[in-house]
Amino acid sequence: MSAFEAQCARDAEGSAYGSEGYAEYLEETCKRHRDYFLAKGDPEMAERMMTRTLSEALMGNDGD
């Protein structure tokens, strides 16, 4: 069982997507976004940051 809270990090870990450590990067990024939306008073969006799939998290990322 994965220790990651963020769904996209669990997806990356389970599919071996990205280089070693990429799942950790995704986890940290999702938590930063969650904390940002919590601070802005938007708990729904904060929760969404933790439940997005890897595909959703990467949407719009063209690799640049």
C-alpha positions in Angstrom: 0.0 0.0 0.0 1.3 3.4 -0.9 2.1 6.1 1.6 1.0 8.9 -0.8 -2.1 10.9 0.0 -2.5 12.4 -3.4 -4.2 10.3 -6.0 -2.0 11.5 -8.9 1.1 10.5 -6.9 -0.3 7.0 -6.3 -1.1 6.8 -10.0 2.4 7.8 -10.9 3.9 5.3 -8.5 1.7 2.5 -9.6 2.4 3.0 -13.3 6.1 3.8 -12.9 5.4 7.2 -14.7 8.3 9.6 -14.7 11.7 9.3 -13.2 12.5 8.1 -9.7 11.1 10.6 -7.2 8.4 12.0 -9.5 5.6 10.6 -7.3 7.2 12.5 -4.3 7.3 15.7 -6.4 3.6 15.3 -7.3 2.7 14.6 -3.7 4.5 17.8 -2.5 2.9 19.9 -5.3 -0.6 18.6 -4.5 -0.2 19.4 -0.8 1.0 22.9 -1.6 -2.0 23.5 -3.9 -4.3 22.0 -1.2 -2.9 24.3 1.4 -3.2 27.3 -0.9 -6.9 26.6 -1.5 -7.6 26.0 2.1 -6.0 29.3 3.0 -8.2 31.0 0.4 -11.3 29.4 2.0 -12.1 26.9 -0.8 -12.2 23.5 0.8 -13.8 21.8 -2.2 -10.9 22.8 -4.5 -8.4 21.9 -1.8 -9.9 18.4 -1.7 -9.9 18.3 -5.5 -6.1 18.9 -5.5 -5.7 15.6 -3.6 -8.2 13.5 -5.6 -7.2 14.3 -9.1 -5.9 11.5 -11.2 -2.5 11.6 -12.8 -4.2 12.3 -16.2 -6.1 15.2 -14.7 -3.1 16.6 -12.9 -1.0 16.6 -16.2 -3.8 18.1 -18.3 -2.3 21.2 -20.1 1.3 20.2 -19.3 3.1 20.3 -22.7 6.4 19.3 -21.2 8.1 22.6 -21.4 
